[in-house]
């Protein structure tokens, strides 16, 4: 009996070591991404893969420290992991693509992956990468429009971007420059890549008093939901986000793709590649599920009366 008890962990370790290894990389934190992880695991399960049974997933959470990516990717490539999964992270996807032309990559990116140089075409990616385009950038106009409906008197908006996530920051600024003037909005762009820089941006807001805040999509920003909710409540700034998680924590509104479904799709593609399919042959998927979330408690605290027409199109209303 005792021999069997000793032998089981050794057998389990041997079985785990024989499992294919997926290197999962994300710019946020595990604590703020549990609902997204559930989506990824669900996708794996749909293809017959369950962690610790027939696949090992190594989770690497950057918490905004994108400077660690080069070394991390070099390590994953050196160890020849079976798949590198980078759902919802442009910057991690670029780092993976720069590190290997052979290990399969399953990405989730906010912009056109053809324009980003990640794939040859949507239908036939043609290389070692495929995944999901979740259109964060393409919905910037819709987010601005919904924010304007909630704060119709807004004339000056602050736009917060993370320069460490260069492609998303540049796209956000470019789209704001194109769209905001047509809505009669003036804008000011501020940068933040750390907690302290977020605090510093809000110190600027306190002095200059913008009418509203537009926060660019970014994994690091998503991991700072409580910080954003606390600071916007303190300074009474209505803010728009790309991720519902910040609204659940106390933000005013968000509009964007259903990221849990994006992660599920990434899990499915990861599983299909583990079964032998090639990224070159798997067409890039495009998000079709988008959520508009409003926090009514936050709206009341800010003195905002949400128009019935806006409420009627909300996918989720937090009381």
BELQUI-V357035 format. One record per residue. N is the residue number from 0. PSI is psi in radians with two decimals (NA if undefined). OMEGA is omega in whole degrees, 0 to 359 (999 if undefined). D_FIRST is the distance of its C-alpha to the first C-alpha in whole Angstrom. Layout:
BEGIN
N/PSI/OMEGA/D_FIRST, N/PSI/OMEGA/D_FIRST
END
This chain:
BEGIN
0/-0.79/181/0, 1/-0.61/179/4, 2/-0.72/179/5, 3/-0.68/181/5, 4/-0.60/179/6, 5/-0.64/186/9, 6/-0.52/186/10, 7/-0.84/179/11, 8/-0.62/178/14, 9/-0.76/178/15, 10/-0.74/181/15, 11/-0.73/179/17, 12/-0.69/179/19, 13/-0.72/179/20, 14/-0.76/180/21, 15/-0.69/180/23, 16/-0.51/181/25, 17/-0.25/180/26, 18/2.58/171/28, 19/2.56/183/31, 20/2.25/175/32, 21/2.18/174/35, 22/1.91/184/37, 23/2.17/185/38, 24/2.27/181/41, 25/2.59/184/43, 26/-0.12/184/46, 27/-2.61/178/45, 28/2.74/179/42, 29/-0.65/184/39, 30/-0.62/183/40, 31/0.13/187/43, 32/0.33/184/41, 33/-0.66/180/38, 34/-0.52/177/41, 35/-0.70/176/41, 36/-0.68/178/38, 37/-0.66/177/37, 38/-0.76/180/40, 39/-0.78/180/38, 40/-0.62/177/35, 41/-0.74/178/37, 42/-0.75/176/39, 43/-0.78/182/36, 44/-0.58/179/34, 45/-0.38/178/37, 46/0.13/174/37, 47/0.25/181/33, 48/2.28/179/31, 49/2.25/181/29, 50/2.48/178/28, 51/-0.09/174/24, 52/-1.02/180/24, 53/0.22/174/27, 54/2.54/175/29, 55/2.20/178/29, 56/2.12/175/32, 57/2.07/182/33, 58/2.24/179/35, 59/1.86/181/38, 60/2.09/188/41, 61/-0.40/182/44, 62/0.71/178/45, 63/-0.07/182/49, 64/1.25/184/48, 65/-0.29/178/50, 66/-0.23/179/50, 67/-0.13/189/47, 68/-0.74/184/47, 69/-0.83/179/48, 70/-0.68/180/45, 71/-0.82/181/43, 72/-0.66/178/44, 73/-0.67/180/44, 74/-0.78/179/41, 75/-0.70/180/39, 76/-0.72/179/42, 77/-0.66/181/41, 78/-0.03/176/37, 79/0.95/175/38, 80/2.77/185/37, 81/-0.68/181/37, 82/2.51/169/39, 83/2.11/181/41, 84/2.18/182/41, 85/0.99/182/44, 86/2.39/176/45, 87/0.69/177/48, 88/1.70/175/49, 89/-0.85/188/52, 90/-0.66/176/52, 91/-0.62/178/48, 92/-0.77/178/49, 93/-0.72/180/52, 94/-0.71/178/50, 95/-0.77/181/47, 96/-0.62/178/50, 97/-0.44/186/52, 98/-0.44/185/48, 99/2.50/172/48, 100/0.08/184/49, 101/-0.74/180/46, 102/2.27/180/43, 103/2.44/178/44, 104/2.26/173/45, 105/1.92/186/45, 106/2.91/165/47, 107/2.00/184/49, 108/2.70/186/52, 109/-0.07/184/55, 110/3.06/181/58, 111/1.99/183/59, 112/-0.36/175/56, 113/-0.82/179/59, 114/-0.58/179/61, 115/-0.17/179/59, 116/0.33/182/58, 117/-0.54/182/55, 118/2.78/178/55, 119/-0.67/177/58, 120/2.85/179/59, 121/-0.78/185/57, 122/-0.60/182/57, 123/1.52/184/56, 124/-0.69/169/54, 125/-0.09/180/54, 126/-2.46/181/52, 127/0.21/183/48, 128/2.50/171/49, 129/3.07/180/49, 130/-2.37/188/48, 131/2.35/170/50, 132/2.06/186/53, 133/0.28/162/53, 134/0.51/174/57, 135/-0.78/185/57, 136/-0.69/183/60, 137/-0.31/182/62, 138/0.17/181/61, 139/-0.73/179/63, 140/-0.72/179/66, 141/-0.73/178/65, 142/-0.77/179/63, 143/-0.73/180/66, 144/-0.76/179/68, 145/-0.68/177/66, 146/-0.71/180/66, 147/-0.63/177/70, 148/-0.61/178/70, 149/-0.57/181/68, 150/1.28/189/70, 151/-0.39/181/73, 152/0.01/181/75, 153/2.29/177/73, 154/-0.47/182/75, 155/2.14/179/73, 156/2.58/171/70, 157/2.46/179/67, 158/2.13/182/65, 159/2.17/180/62, 160/2.78/176/60, 161/1.84/183/58, 162/-0.32/176/59, 163/-0.37/175/56, 164/1.25/197/55, 165/-0.79/186/59, 166/-0.74/180/59, 167/-0.70/178/58, 168/-0.80/182/60, 169/-0.72/180/63, 170/-0.73/179/63, 171/-0.83/181/63, 172/-0.77/180/66, 173/-0.75/181/68, 174/-0.66/177/67, 175/-0.76/179/68, 176/-0.60/183/71, 177/-0.63/190/72, 178/-0.72/189/71, 179/-0.79/182/72, 180/-0.63/178/76, 181/-0.36/176/76, 182/0.07/182/75, 183/0.45/183/77, 184/2.29/167/75, 185/2.65/183/75, 186/2.68/175/72, 187/2.24/182/70, 188/2.28/174/67, 189/2.62/181/65, 190/2.56/173/62, 191/2.25/178/59, 192/-0.03/181/56, 193/2.92/175/54, 194/-0.78/182/54, 195/-0.63/179/57, 196/-0.54/173/59, 197/-0.81/177/58, 198/-0.70/180/59, 199/-0.67/177/62, 200/-0.70/179/63, 201/-0.48/173/63, 202/-0.66/175/66, 203/-0.74/179/68, 204/-0.69/180/68, 205/-0.62/180/69, 206/-0.72/190/72, 207/-0.22/173/73, 208/1.11/173/72, 209/2.75/181/71, 210/-0.41/181/71, 211/2.89/182/67, 212/2.35/177/64, 213/1.99/184/63, 214/2.16/182/60, 215/2.66/175/59, 216/2.31/180/55, 217/2.40/181/53, 218/-0.67/179/49, 219/-0.77/178/50, 220/-0.72/180/52, 221/-0.56/181/50, 222/-0.12/182/47, 223/0.65/184/50, 224/-0.82/183/51, 225/-0.69/179/51, 226/-0.80/179/53, 227/-0.78/181/56, 228/-0.71/181/55, 229/-0.80/184/56, 230/-0.69/179/59, 231/-0.59/176/61, 232/-0.74/180/61, 233/-0.78/185/62, 234/0.01/177/65, 235/0.92/179/65, 236/2.05/173/65, 237/2.33/187/64, 238/2.58/177/62, 239/2.37/182/61, 240/2.89/177/57, 241/-0.21/190/56, 242/2.23/182/52, 243/-0.41/183/52, 244/-0.65/181/49, 245/-0.56/178/52, 246/-0.68/176/54, 247/-0.62/180/51, 248/-0.18/178/51, 249/0.02/176/54, 250/2.91/184/56, 251/-0.95/186/59, 252/2.74/172/59, 253/2.66/172/57, 254/2.23/180/58, 255/-3.14/181/56, 256/2.72/175/53, 257/1.70/187/50, 258/-0.51/177/48, 259/-0.63/178/44, 260/-0.61/175/46, 261/-0.78/180/47, 262/-0.63/176/43, 263/-0.79/179/42, 264/-0.67/177/44, 265/-0.67/177/43, 266/-0.70/178/39, 267/-0.82/180/41, 268/-0.64/176/42, 269/-0.79/179/40, 270/-0.72/180/37, 271/-0.64/178/40, 272/-0.69/176/41, 273/-0.52/179/37, 274/-0.13/175/37, 275/-0.12/177/40, 276/2.70/184/43, 277/2.39/176/46, 278/-0.62/181/47, 279/-0.46/185/51, 280/-0.08/182/51, 281/1.95/183/49, 282/2.56/176/52, 283/2.25/178/52, 284/2.73/179/52, 285/2.31/183/54, 286/2.41/176/53, 287/-0.11/181/55, 288/2.10/180/53, 289/2.50/184/55, 290/2.34/172/55, 291/2.05/185/58, 292/2.32/178/56, 293/2.41/173/58, 294/1.81/183/57, 295/-0.58/178/60, 296/-0.74/178/59, 297/-0.72/178/60, 298/-0.78/179/63, 299/-0.72/180/64, 300/-0.52/179/64, 301/-0.02/181/66, 302/0.44/181/69, 303/2.20/175/68, 304/1.96/184/69, 305/2.12/180/67, 306/2.50/180/69, 307/-0.63/180/68, 308/-0.61/178/69, 309/-0.76/178/66, 310/-0.65/185/64, 311/-0.41/180/64, 312/-0.01/179/63, 313/2.39/176/60, 314/-0.45/179/56, 315/2.32/178/55, 316/2.10/179/57, 317/2.05/183/55, 318/NA/999/56
END
